[in-house]
Amino acid sequence: MVTPESIKNHIESSLPCELVHVEGDDGHHFSAIIVSAEFRGKNMVQQHQLVYRALGDRMKQEIHALSMKTHTPEQWAEINPG
């Protein structure tokens, strides 16, 4: 069964990230917050495509739904100061 931790580890092993937080308890539907410098200069669709690429075939075979919020480190600092 897919776990939030396994998705987190897979994203972090394929995409340099400052933060990855994944939640979900049914093994199929997950939500994630991902902060990466790789998102700089990219629109939301391009950012999500980077995450989908990092997950590869898992998105087609194991993960039914992944809701995500992607941020650059600068955007994340504005949202979460201190």
C-alpha positions as CSV (number, residue, x, y, z in Angstrom):
1,M,0.0,0.0,0.0
2,V,1.2,3.5,-0.8
3,T,1.8,5.7,2.2
4,P,2.4,9.4,2.6
5,E,5.9,8.7,3.7
6,S,6.7,6.6,0.6
7,I,5.4,9.4,-1.6
8,K,7.4,12.0,0.3
9,N,10.6,9.9,0.0
10,H,10.0,9.3,-3.8
11,I,9.5,13.0,-4.4
12,E,12.6,14.0,-2.4
13,S,14.8,11.4,-4.1
14,S,13.9,12.8,-7.6
15,L,13.4,16.5,-7.0
16,P,15.6,18.8,-4.8
17,C,13.1,20.1,-2.1
18,E,13.3,22.3,1.0
19,L,10.1,20.8,2.3
20,V,7.7,17.9,1.4
21,H,4.7,17.2,3.5
22,V,2.3,14.5,2.4
23,E,-1.0,13.5,4.1
24,G,-3.5,10.8,3.3
25,D,-4.8,7.8,5.1
26,D,-6.7,5.7,2.6
27,G,-3.8,4.6,0.4
28,H,-5.1,6.2,-2.7
29,H,-5.9,9.9,-2.1
30,F,-3.2,12.2,-0.9
31,S,-2.5,15.9,-0.4
32,A,1.0,17.5,-0.5
33,I,2.8,20.7,0.2
34,I,6.1,20.9,-1.8
35,V,8.7,23.7,-1.6
36,S,11.5,23.6,-4.1
37,A,13.8,26.1,-5.7
38,E,13.2,24.1,-8.9
39,F,9.8,25.8,-9.1
40,R,11.3,29.3,-9.6
41,G,10.2,30.9,-12.9
42,K,7.6,28.2,-13.6
43,N,3.8,28.5,-13.5
44,M,1.7,26.2,-11.4
45,V,1.1,23.6,-14.2
46,Q,4.9,23.4,-14.9
47,Q,5.5,23.0,-11.1
48,H,3.0,20.2,-10.9
49,Q,4.5,18.5,-14.0
50,L,7.9,18.4,-12.2
51,V,6.3,16.6,-9.3
52,Y,4.4,14.2,-11.6
53,R,7.7,13.4,-13.3
54,A,9.4,12.8,-10.0
55,L,6.7,10.3,-9.1
56,G,6.8,8.7,-12.6
57,D,4.7,5.5,-13.0
58,R,3.5,5.7,-9.4
59,M,1.0,8.4,-10.5
60,K,-0.4,6.1,-13.2
61,Q,-0.4,2.8,-11.2
62,E,-0.5,3.4,-7.4
63,I,-1.7,6.9,-6.6
64,H,-5.3,7.6,-7.5
65,A,-5.3,11.3,-6.6
66,L,-2.7,13.8,-5.4
67,S,-3.7,17.3,-4.5
68,M,-0.7,19.5,-4.2
69,K,0.3,23.0,-3.3
70,T,3.7,23.9,-4.7
71,H,5.8,26.9,-3.7
72,T,9.2,28.4,-4.2
73,P,11.3,28.9,-1.0
74,E,10.5,32.6,-1.3
75,Q,6.8,32.1,-1.6
76,W,6.9,29.7,1.4
77,A,8.8,32.3,3.5
78,E,6.0,34.8,2.7
79,I,3.3,32.4,3.8
80,N,5.2,31.1,6.8
81,P,7.3,33.9,8.2
82,G,9.8,33.2,11.0
